[in-house]
Amino acid sequence: MLTTTEKRSLSRLSTVDTAKVVAKVLLPILARGAVIRRPRAVALAQRLDLDRRAVRLLTRLRERYGDAPLRLRLPGRDLVLPLDSSDAHEALARSPEPFSPASLEKRHALGQFQPEGLLISPAEQRAHRREFTEDVLATPYPVHPQAADFTAIVAQTVKPLLSQPELDWPAFTRQWWRLVRQVVLGTAAAGDDLITDRLFALRRAGNWGWLHPRETKHREMFLRHLRGAIDRAQPGSLAARIAENHPGPDIHPESQVAHWLFAFDAAGVAVFRTLALLATHPEQETKALAESAGSAPDSFWELPYLRGCVQESLRLWPTTPLILRESTVDTTLGGHEIGKGATVILFAPYLHRNPAGFTPEIWQDGTAHFHGALVPFSDGPAVCPGRNLVLLLTTQVLATLRREHKIGLLTRARLRPGRRLPSVLDHFALRFALTRRD
């Protein structure tokens, strides 16, 4: 433990370097949409290889300023940007106190549709909401207790996609949301597009943070709609587990479910990007296919290699590129003084920059832990509680799509083995050819 005299002050970035970080790291992420992606901005980010430019900038700044976190002073905000993986892990390990996930930016953005959500909950309400969430999502278990129900839903919803010769993002995402609504709310919600349409509208408002007025009326309509679906508690759904928990009024299940629905959007993106990786990497595709072929169509056991493939897609193209923490007291990070109210920003594309290429094996053999701060689901006490459920569903979808069909990438993309992968992959533009295996 550092004594007061051993604490070191952070070096403050120059005005020019601060402007560079804002222009090349922060603004491009905000332009793409922090809460819901903007297709044109994502396409532009891929074309300009923006994340690679951001990583290069941070690498140069680390060479100039050293390994200590960078401090940026903006009007009304004190930002801290860790560059060393140990500092990043420390910030996550010391959550939710003194580094709270409920940063000011998140409270403004996510408050549009989940005002009482776990991620933005104050410390006094966080513990029991976390306990409730972990119980419903079965956080500690690799295979969810309702995996058999969920796998049956996957088979039913993916089947229509296999009858078409091609698969694009609009077709996939329609079925993905039918799947998600059934898993979370039950079969009656399969065709309830309105509930997710309302969520998307509120997320678009959330993209603007404090610049957008609070959509109080629309938010209440959405949450009331969601409460009705939760109260039906259909068997085989997460809503049924909510009912079994008998949550108190301070839990606000509708806000927790709103966040789960929001998070499943990123899971769908990960499926589509993983599909592109497997379609262009024959060696990894062969391994993943052998694993999938060895499991029964209704199997809900772990597919460890395929799980590694999904985690690799999240490492290569993080769906949460900025992980935020806010200091609740004056504290330290890596032995450097951090003032109360400072926002710690973990830039995942920089932390995930090694190893190069598509290497799902690192998630099986344990070497992922030796490659710096690889945090596709965050880390520490505030790690994503839905991690195992997301990996279960995404791998089951991938296995179902590929078990009897060859999938080829029709989109022109730099995804060949031995070639540098793009730093941003536009999932909206991906398109695949489906042909039955002989």
C-alpha positions in Angstrom: 0.0 0.0 0.0 1.5 3.4 -1.0 1.9 5.9 1.7 0.9 9.5 1.2 4.4 10.5 0.3 4.7 7.7 -2.2 1.7 8.7 -4.2 2.6 10.2 -7.6 0.6 12.9 -9.6 -0.4 12.0 -13.1 1.3 13.8 -15.9 -1.2 16.0 -17.7 -1.4 15.8 -21.5 -0.5 18.9 -23.5 -3.4 20.8 -25.1 -2.3 19.5 -28.5 -2.1 15.9 -27.4 -5.4 16.2 -25.5 -7.0 17.4 -28.7 -5.5 14.4 -30.6 -7.0 11.9 -28.1 -10.4 13.5 -28.3 -10.3 13.7 -32.1 -8.9 10.2 -32.8 -10.0 8.1 -29.9 -13.2 9.5 -28.2 -15.1 11.3 -31.0 -15.0 8.4 -33.5 -16.5 6.1 -30.9 -19.2 8.6 -30.1 -19.9 9.2 -33.7 -20.4 5.5 -34.3 -22.9 5.5 -31.5 -22.1 4.5 -27.9 -25.6 3.1 -27.2 -26.8 2.0 -30.6 -24.6 1.9 -33.7 -25.0 4.3 -36.7 -24.6 2.3 -39.9 -23.0 5.1 -42.0 -20.5 5.9 -39.2 -19.6 2.3 -38.8 -19.0 1.9 -42.5 -16.8 5.1 -42.5 -14.8 3.8 -39.5 -14.0 0.6 -41.3 -13.0 2.4 -44.5 -10.7 4.7 -42.6 -9.4 2.0 -40.2 -10.1 4.4 -37.4 -9.4 2.1 -34.4 -5.9 1.3 -35.8 -5.2 5.0 -36.0 -6.4 5.5 -32.4 -4.2 2.6 -31.2 -1.1 4.1 -33.0 -1.7 7.4 -31.3 -1.9 5.9 -27.8 1.2 3.8 -28.5 3.1 7.0 -29.5 1.8 8.8 -26.4 2.9 5.9 -24.2 6.4 6.2 -25.7 6.4 9.9 -25.0 4.8 10.1 -21.5 5.6 6.7 -20.1 3.4 3.8 -18.7 1.4 5.9 -16.3 -2.3 6.7 -17.1 -2.8 9.7 -19.2 -4.7 12.6 -17.7 -7.0 14.8 -19.9 -8.7 17.9 -18.7 -11.8 18.9 -20.6 -14.3 21.5 -19.6 -16.1 20.2 -16.5 -14.5 16.7 -16.8 -11.3 15.1 -15.6 -10.5 12.0 -17.7 -7.9 9.3 -17.0 -6.8 6.9 -19.7 -4.8 3.9 -18.5 -2.2 2.5 -21.0 -0.7 -0.3 -19.0 -2.7 -3.5 -18.7 -2.0 -3.7 -14.9 -3.6 -0.3 -14.4 -6.6 -1.4 -16.5 -7.0 -4.6 -14.4 -6.7 -2.6 -11.2 -9.5 -0.2 -12.2 -11.8 -3.2 -13.0 -10.7 -5.2 -9.9 -11.5 -2.2 -7.6 -15.1 -1.8 -8.9 -17.7 -0.8 -7.8 -15.8 1.0 -5.1 -13.8 3.2 -5.5 -14.2 2.9 -9.3 -17.9 2.8 -10.0 -19.4 1.6 -13.2 -22.2 4.2 -12.8 -20.3 7.0 -14.5 -21.9 10.3 -15.3 -21.9 9.5 -19.0 -23.6 6.2 -18.5 -26.2 7.6 -16.2 -27.2 10.2 -18.9 -27.2 7.7 -21.8 -28.6 4.5 -20.3 -31.0 6.4 -18.1 -33.2 7.0 -21.2 -34.4 3.4 -21.0 -33.2 1.7 -17.8 -33.4 4.4 -15.0 -32.9 1.8 -12.3 -30.6 -0.5 -14.2 -27.8 -2.3 -12.3 -25.0 -0.7 -14.4 -26.0 2.8 -13.3 -27.2 2.0 -9.8 -25.7 3.9 -6.8 -23.7 1.8 -4.3 -26.4 1.4 -1.8 -28.7 -0.3 -4.3 -26.2 -2.1 -6.4 -25.4 -5.2 -4.2 -29.0 -6.6 -4.1 -29.7 -5.8 -7.7 -26.5 -7.6 -8.7 -27.5 -10.6 -6.6 -30.9 -10.7 -8.3 -29.3 -10.4 -11.8 -26.7 -13.1 -11.1 -29.4 -15.5 -9.9 -31.7 -15.0 -12.9 -28.9 -15.1 -15.4 -27.1 -18.0 -13.5 -23.9 -16.1 -13.7 -21.5 -18.6 -12.1 -22.6 -21.5 -14.3 -21.2 -22.2 -17.8 -24.5 -23.8 -18.8 -27.7 -22.0 -17.7 -30.3 -24.2 -15.9 -32.8 -23.4 -18.7 -30.3 -24.2 -21.5 -32.6 -26.9 -22.9 -35.4 -24.4 -23.3 -33.1 -21.8 -24.9 -31.6 -24.3 -27.3 -35.0 -25.3 -28.5 -35.8 -21.6 -29.2 -32.5 -21.3 -31.1 -33.4 -24.2 -33.3 -36.8 -22.9 -34.0 -35.8 -19.3 -34.8 -32.7 -20.1 -36.8 -34.4 -22.6 -39.1 -36.1 -20.1 -41.3 -32.7 -18.5 -42.1 -31.5 -21.8 -43.5 -34.1 -21.9 -46.2 -32.6 -18.9 -48.0 -29.6 -19.0 -50.3 -28.2 -15.8 -48.7 -28.0 -14.3 -45.3 -27.6 -10.6 -44.6 -27.8 -8.5 -41.5 -31.5 -7.4 -41.8 -32.6 -11.0 -42.2 -30.4 -12.2 -39.3 -31.3 -9.5 -36.9 -35.1 -10.0 -37.4 -34.7 -13.6 -36.3 -32.1 -12.8 -33.6 -34.6 -10.5 -31.9 -37.4 -13.1 -32.1 -35.0 -15.4 -30.3 -34.0 -12.9 -27.7 -37.5 -11.8 -26.9 -38.5 -15.5 -26.4 -35.5 -16.3 -24.2 -36.0 -13.2 -22.0 -39.8 -12.8 -22.0 -41.3 -16.1 -23.4 -42.9 -17.3 -26.6 -45.7 -14.8 -26.5 -43.2 -12.0 -27.1 -41.7 -13.6 -30.2 -43.5 -11.3 -32.6 -43.6 -8.3 -30.2 -41.5 -6.0 -32.4 -42.9 -3.0 -30.7 -41.1 -3.7 -27.5 -37.7 -3.7 -29.2 -38.6 -0.9 -31.5 -39.4 1.3 -28.5 -36.1 0.3 -27.0 -34.2 1.2 -30.2 -35.8 4.6 -30.2 -34.8 5.3 -26.6 -31.3 4.0 -27.3 -31.0 6.5 -30.2 -31.9 9.2 -27.8 -29.3 7.8 -25.4 -26.6 8.1 -28.1 -26.7 11.9 -27.4 -26.1 11.6 -23.7 -26.9 14.8 -21.8 -27.4 16.7 -25.1 -30.8 14.9 -25.6 -33.7 15.8 -23.4 -35.0 13.0 -21.2 -37.7 11.0 -23.1 -39.8 10.5 -19.9 -43.1 9.8 -21.6 -41.7 7.4 -24.1 -39.6 5.7 -21.5 -42.6 5.1 -19.2 -44.5 3.6 -22.2 -41.7 1.2 -22.9 -41.2 0.2 -19.3 -44.9 -0.3 -18.8 -45.0 -2.5 -21.9 -42.0 -4.4 -20.6 -43.5 -4.9 -17.1 -46.6 -6.5 -18.7 -44.4 -9.0 -20.6 -42.4 -9.8 -17.5 -45.5 -10.3 -15.4 -46.7 -13.0 -17.8 -43.7 -15.0 -16.6 -44.0 -17.7 -19.3 -42.3 -21.0 -18.6 -38.9 -21.5 -20.2 -38.0 -17.8 -20.1 -35.9 -15.6 -17.9 -39.1 -13.8 -16.9 -40.2 -17.1 -15.2 -37.0 -17.1 -13.1 -37.7 -13.4 -12.2 -41.1 -14.5 -10.8 -39.4 -17.3 -8.8 -37.2 -14.7 -7.2 -40.1 -12.6 -6.0 -38.1 -9.4 -6.4 -38.9 -6.4 -4.1 -40.0 -3.1 -5.5 -36.4 -1.7 -5.2 -35.1 -4.2 -7.7 -37.1 -2.7 -10.6 -37.0 -5.9 -12.9 -38.1 -3.9 -15.9 -35.0 -1.8 -15.8 -32.8 -4.9 -15.4 -34.5 -6.6 -18.3 -34.2 -3.4 -20.4 -30.4 -3.7 -20.0 -30.4 -7.4 -20.9 -32.2 -6.6 -24.1 -29.8 -3.8 -24.8 -26.8 -6.1 -24.2 -28.1 -8.8 -26.5 -27.8 -6.4 -29.4 -24.0 -6.6 -29.1 -24.3 -10.4 -28.8 -26.0 -10.5 -32.2 -23.2 -8.4 -33.7 -20.6 -10.9 -32.3 -22.4 -13.8 -33.9 -22.4 -12.2 -37.3 -18.7 -11.1 -37.1 -17.7 -14.6 -35.8 -19.5 -16.1 -38.8 -17.4 -13.9 -41.1 -14.2 -15.0 -39.4 -15.1 -18.7 -39.7 -16.1 -18.3 -43.3 -12.6 -16.9 -44.2 -10.4 -19.0 -41.9 -10.5 -22.6 -43.1 -8.3 -24.0 -40.3 -10.4 -22.6 -37.5 -13.6 -23.4 -39.4 -12.6 -27.1 -39.6 -12.0 -27.2 -35.8 -15.2 -25.4 -35.0 -17.2 -27.6 -37.4 -15.8 -30.8 -35.9 -16.8 -29.6 -32.5 -20.3 -28.7 -33.6 -20.8 -31.9 -35.6 -19.9 -33.9 -32.6 -22.8 -32.4 -30.6 -26.4 -33.4 -31.1 -28.7 -30.8 -32.7 -30.5 -30.3 -29.4 -27.3 -30.3 -27.3 -26.9 -27.5 -24.9 -23.5 -28.3 -23.5 -20.5 -26.1 -23.8 -18.8 -25.7 -27.2 -15.4 -24.5 -25.9 -13.7 -23.9 -29.2 -16.7 -22.0 -30.6 -16.9 -20.0 -27.4 -13.2 -19.0 -28.1 -14.2 -18.0 -31.6 -16.9 -15.7 -30.2 -14.5 -14.2 -27.7 -12.0 -13.6 -30.4 -14.5 -11.6 -32.4 -15.1 -9.5 -29.3 -11.4 -9.1 -28.8 -10.7 -8.1 -32.4 -13.8 -5.8 -32.6 -15.0 -4.9 -29.1 -18.7 -4.2 -29.0 -18.0 -2.0 -25.9 -14.9 -0.1 -27.1 -15.0 2.3 -24.1 -15.3 0.8 -20.6 -15.9 3.6 -18.1 -15.4 3.8 -14.4 -15.8 6.9 -12.1 -13.9 7.5 -8.9 -16.2 7.9 -6.0 -13.4 9.2 -3.6 -9.9 10.6 -3.9 -7.9 7.4 -4.6 -5.0 6.1 -6.6 -4.5 4.0 -9.8 -1.2 2.4 -10.3 0.2 4.5 -7.5 -0.9 7.7 -9.1 -3.4 10.1 -7.5 -6.9 10.1 -9.0 -9.3 12.7 -7.8 -12.9 12.1 -6.8 -15.3 12.3 -9.8 -12.6 11.5 -12.4 -13.7 9.2 -15.3 -11.4 6.3 -16.0 -11.6 5.3 -19.7 -10.4 1.9 -20.8 -10.0 1.9 -24.6 -10.6 -1.8 -25.4 -9.1 -1.8 -29.0 -5.8 -0.6 -27.5 -5.9 -3.2 -24.6 -6.9 -6.0 -27.1 -4.3 -5.2 -29.7 -2.3 -8.4 -29.1 -2.1 -11.0 -30.4 -2.5 -10.3 -34.1 -4.9 -12.4 -36.2 -7.8 -14.8 -35.4 -6.5 -17.0 -32.5 -9.5 -18.7 -30.7 -7.0 -21.1 -29.1 -5.9 -18.5 -26.6 -9.3 -18.8 -24.9 -9.0 -22.5 -24.5 -5.4 -23.0 -23.4 -5.5 -20.1 -20.9 -2.9 -17.9 -22.7 -5.5 -15.2 -23.1 -4.7 -14.2 -19.5 -1.1 -13.5 -20.5 -1.9 -11.1 -23.3 -2.5 -8.0 -21.3 -6.0 -6.8 -20.4 -8.3 -8.8 -22.7 -11.7 -7.8 -21.4 -14.4 -8.7 -23.9 -17.0 -8.9 -21.1 -15.2 -6.4 -18.8 -13.7 -7.9 -15.6 -13.6 -7.8 -11.9 -16.6 -7.7 -9.5 -18.6 -5.7 -12.1 -17.9 -8.2 -14.9 -20.9 -8.8 -17.3 -23.3 -11.1 -15.4 -24.7 -12.4 -18.6 -21.3 -13.6 -20.0 -22.0 -17.3 -19.9 -25.6 -17.0 -21.1 -24.4 -14.9 -24.1 -21.7 -17.4 -24.9 -24.2 -20.2 -24.7 -26.7 -18.6 -27.0 -24.2 -17.3 -29.5 -22.4 -20.6 -29.9 -25.7 -22.5 -30.2 -26.8 -20.1 -33.0 -23.4 -20.5 -34.8 -23.5 -24.3 -34.4 -27.1 -24.5 -35.8 -26.3 -22.3 -38.8 -23.2 -24.2 -39.7 -24.0 -27.8 -38.8 -25.6 -28.7 -42.1 -24.6 -25.7 -44.3 -21.5 -24.3 -45.8 -21.3 -20.5 -45.2 -19.2 -18.3 -47.5 -18.6 -14.6 -47.2 -19.9 -12.6 -50.1 -18.8 -9.3 -48.8 -15.4 -8.0 -49.9 -13.4 -7.7 -46.6 -9.8 -8.1 -45.6 -10.3 -11.2 -43.5 -8.0 -13.8 -45.1 -5.5 -15.7 -42.9 -2.1 -14.2 -42.7 -3.4 -10.8 -43.7 -3.8 -7.9 -41.2 -7.4 -7.8 -40.1 -9.3 -4.5 -40.3 -9.6 -2.7 -37.0 -13.3 -2.1 -37.5 -15.7 -4.6 -39.1 -18.9 -3.3 -40.5 -21.4 -6.0 -39.5 -24.3 -4.1 -41.3 -22.6 -4.8 -44.6 -21.8 -8.5 -44.1 -23.5 -10.9 -46.5 -23.2 -14.7 -46.7 -24.0 -17.5 -49.1 -25.6 -20.6 -47.6 -25.4 -24.0 -49.3 -26.2 -27.4 -47.8 -23.3 -29.7 -47.1 -23.1 -32.9 -49.2 
